[in-house]
């Protein structure tokens, strides 16, 4: 499950022992309370359908340069919004 989460753009953020909280590197959406049957790509889209990375449904290693550029532009915009409204 950990590798699948990483491929779907998530990284581990929990600082509480036993928590399974992860955050998307692009949209900064945090998700937790994962079940073994959860599909990280589907959960990502379900909870943050506007995430450009999740919409592509493509692992980072398989992105074109154009796709990567679009993701990075959206990521920076999302980062700025998260700073302004946090």
DOBA-656910 format. One line per field, with one value per residue (C-alpha): residue number from 1; x, y, z; residue in one letter. Coordinates in Angstrom, 3 decimals, decimal comma. Layout:
<sites>
resi = (NUM  ...) $
xx = (X  ...) $
yy = (Y  ...) $
zz = (Z  ...) $
resn = (A  ...) $
</sites>
This chain:
<sites>
resi = (1  2  3  4  5  6  7  8  9  10  11  12  13  14  15  16  17  18  19  20  21  22  23  24  25  26  27  28  29  30  31  32  33  34  35  36  37  38  39  40  41  42  43  44  45  46  47  48  49  50  51  52  53  54  55  56  57  58  59  60  61  62  63  64  65  66  67  68  69  70  71  72  73  74  75  76  77  78  79  80  81  82  83  84  85  86) $
xx = (0,000  2,869  4,295  0,816  0,305  3,634  2,795  -0,503  1,400  1,190  3,862  3,610  2,975  1,785  3,614  1,335  2,375  0,036  -1,537  -1,700  -2,037  -0,571  -0,432  -0,348  2,802  0,779  -2,551  -1,542  -4,728  -4,329  -6,054  -6,078  -7,979  -6,970  -8,428  -6,399  -8,898  -8,600  -7,139  -4,967  -5,634  -9,406  -9,374  -7,202  -9,678  -12,676  -11,441  -9,604  -10,905  -9,167  -5,679  -3,870  -1,555  -4,447  -6,375  -3,513  -3,507  0,123  3,094  5,763  8,299  5,892  5,022  5,931  7,877  4,745  2,685  5,375  5,509  1,734  1,882  4,662  2,769  -0,350  1,723  3,234  -0,193  -1,545  1,438  0,818  -2,890  -2,079  0,301  -2,143  -5,104  -3,439) $
yy = (0,000  2,427  2,176  2,642  5,792  7,210  6,522  8,379  11,456  11,032  11,256  10,425  13,380  11,928  12,882  10,843  7,229  4,929  7,595  6,977  10,589  11,379  14,560  15,053  16,726  18,668  19,697  19,383  17,442  15,352  11,998  9,484  6,457  4,245  0,762  -2,028  -2,109  1,633  2,584  5,680  7,032  6,709  8,188  11,051  11,956  11,384  13,867  16,341  16,051  19,303  17,844  17,927  15,054  12,819  13,630  12,312  8,936  8,563  7,707  10,376  8,324  8,121  11,818  13,821  17,028  19,002  17,149  17,670  21,374  21,683  19,813  22,034  25,195  23,966  22,791  26,250  27,891  25,429  26,124  29,861  29,415  27,117  29,731  32,605  30,801  28,847) $
zz = (0,000  0,759  -2,762  -4,268  -2,188  -3,311  -6,952  -6,451  -5,260  -1,493  1,165  4,858  7,182  10,456  13,601  15,834  16,284  14,421  12,219  8,482  7,345  3,929  1,808  -1,957  -3,219  -5,813  -4,292  -0,604  0,206  3,352  3,728  6,555  7,891  4,989  4,545  2,947  0,077  -0,715  -4,090  -3,554  -7,078  -6,658  -3,155  -4,374  -7,123  -4,873  -2,275  -4,543  -8,097  -9,062  -8,490  -11,826  -10,857  -9,771  -12,955  -15,102  -13,303  -14,386  -12,229  -12,019  -13,998  -16,958  -17,240  -20,310  -19,871  -20,751  -18,143  -15,514  -16,289  -15,823  -12,526  -11,209  -12,162  -10,346  -7,389  -6,939  -7,174  -4,585  -2,321  -2,456  -1,692  1,240  2,667  2,222  3,765  6,572) $
resn = (X  X  X  X  X  X  X  X  X  X  X  X  X  X  X  X  X  X  X  X  X  X  X  X  X  X  X  X  X  X  X  X  X  X  X  X  X  X  X  X  X  X  X  X  X  X  X  X  X  X  X  X  X  X  X  X  X  X  X  X  X  X  X  X  X  X  X  X  X  X  X  X  X  X  X  X  X  X  X  X  X  X  X  X  X  X) $
</sites>
